[in-house]
Amino acid sequence: MRLLKKSLRGPRPCVVTALDLLGFDDSPMPEGRVRRVVAFLDRHLGDVESARRYDCRLWVIDRQVLHVAPIQRAGMPPFHAALRVAHLQADLISLGALVRGAITFEDVTVEGDLAFGPGISRARRLCDEVADVPRVIIDARLLQEVEWNPDLRAAQHTAADELGFLRELLSLDADGLWFIDYLWALRSEVRTTSTYEDFLQDHQRVVTQKLDGVTALDRRSHAWTWLWSYHNSTMKRLARDWQGEKLDLAHLSNPATRSLLYRFPSSAKAHG
């Protein structure tokens, strides 16, 4: 267990992020992968500046990650929490690892090395029972809170401003849940088109590896078929327009040629 700082008087309303790290049971594991994962967690969620400035806390227990950011004036807005997770997701792709999780808003109490309260319970439940696939969902309760609570916004932002910035990071999934759209969001976080295309190629390789590693439809393979669909739909969006450039990204899409997936040929049409 890892804990930044020792006490957080509570209960206090907090933005709570619960994550599960996926892909670490896959073999072979690259040299030093666990150590590099911990380094990425430190960089994006556990940096000392966040602990000092925002009074944040980070726990890492095996493959489970918990991050707590107390709500306070000039505290960490949910946009920053979501953006940090998006960067974490992007960096983990290079290691063949993915993230499932949830970000919510609720009371948390921290005493010593123990964190408890409805915020912890809700975040873990959403992560375990609702997120389901390699996505990080944003609780509607948190988005509603942003509308009226100024402590969940940057000082210079109106509610509409803050929601607008959050909206740029999110997409609405088919089940009606908002999730961090890291593939799309990272397009504005890289300096060059070539760097972004390298990242997309890494993501394509991970999708292919995950699908090739399963042979039956079950909960695990459902995660990878969702990832396949997410990757391909993002390639279509990017091909239409990315920073004003028309890109040929057909080579970065994964065909539905594996035993778990099927795509009807264009000639399959009903007549009469």
Order of alpha helices (4+ residues) and beta strands (2+ residues): beta-alpha-alpha-beta-beta-alpha-beta-beta-alpha-beta-alpha-alpha-beta-beta-alpha-alpha-alpha
